[in-house]
Amino acid sequence: MRETLLGKAIKDLEEFEEPEFEVDPGLDMVEEEIKAAQRKFHLAGVRAKKERVLIAAEIAKLAMEDNLVDIAHKAASLAISEEWDPVKNTDLVIA
């Protein structure tokens, strides 16, 4: 059962597609508001990406505990696919 759940979780993480920023034309925003909205969207995207990395690292640990090597390899590969600043993101580097 654990193998099935971890496999589904890693598959969902692998298939995740980053959303793109879109401006709603009905909001009638000026350039400064659009830039602020872009920054907010970008920060939320980075935060979500960090969460996915931490989830993938946890899946890798759980899979290794049960000797599910294929799932552990997929999860670990996903967790290290991005480079992170070791000073700003120590939790991700440790994971």
C-alpha positions in Angstrom: 0.0 0.0 0.0 2.8 2.4 0.9 4.5 1.7 -2.5 1.3 2.6 -4.3 0.8 5.8 -2.4 4.4 6.9 -2.7 4.3 6.0 -6.4 1.2 8.1 -7.0 2.6 11.0 -5.0 5.9 11.1 -7.0 4.0 10.8 -10.3 1.9 13.8 -9.4 5.0 15.8 -8.6 6.7 14.7 -11.8 3.6 15.7 -13.9 3.2 19.1 -12.2 3.3 22.1 -14.6 4.2 25.6 -13.5 1.3 28.0 -14.0 2.1 31.2 -16.1 1.4 34.7 -15.0 -1.7 36.3 -16.7 -3.1 39.7 -16.2 -6.9 39.9 -15.9 -7.9 42.6 -18.5 -11.0 43.4 -16.4 -8.9 44.6 -13.5 -7.6 47.7 -15.4 -4.2 47.7 -13.7 -1.4 50.2 -14.3 2.2 49.1 -15.0 3.3 49.4 -11.4 0.4 47.2 -10.2 1.2 44.6 -12.9 4.9 44.5 -11.8 3.8 44.1 -8.2 1.4 41.3 -9.1 4.2 39.6 -11.1 6.6 39.8 -8.2 3.9 38.3 -5.9 3.1 35.6 -8.4 6.9 34.8 -8.8 7.4 34.6 -5.0 4.4 32.3 -4.6 5.8 30.1 -7.4 9.2 29.8 -5.7 7.6 29.0 -2.4 5.5 26.3 -4.0 8.6 24.9 -5.8 10.4 24.7 -2.4 7.5 22.8 -0.9 7.6 20.3 -3.8 11.3 19.8 -3.3 10.8 19.1 0.4 8.0 16.7 -0.4 10.1 14.9 -2.9 13.0 14.6 -0.4 10.6 13.1 2.2 9.2 10.7 -0.3 12.7 9.5 -1.1 13.4 8.9 2.6 10.2 7.0 3.1 10.8 4.9 0.0 14.3 4.0 1.1 13.0 2.9 4.5 10.9 0.3 2.6 13.6 -0.6 0.1 11.5 0.9 -2.8 14.6 1.9 -4.8 12.9 3.0 -8.0 10.6 5.4 -6.2 13.4 6.6 -4.0 15.5 7.3 -7.1 12.7 9.2 -8.9 12.0 11.3 -5.8 15.7 12.0 -5.1 16.2 13.0 -8.7 13.3 15.3 -8.6 14.5 16.8 -5.3 17.9 17.7 -6.7 16.8 18.9 -10.1 17.0 22.6 -9.0 20.0 24.5 -7.6 19.4 26.4 -4.4 21.5 29.0 -2.6 23.0 27.3 0.4 22.9 30.5 2.5 19.2 31.4 1.7 17.8 27.9 1.4 19.7 25.7 3.9 16.6 23.5 4.5 16.5 22.6 0.9 20.2 21.9 0.7 20.0 19.7 3.8 17.0 17.8 2.4 
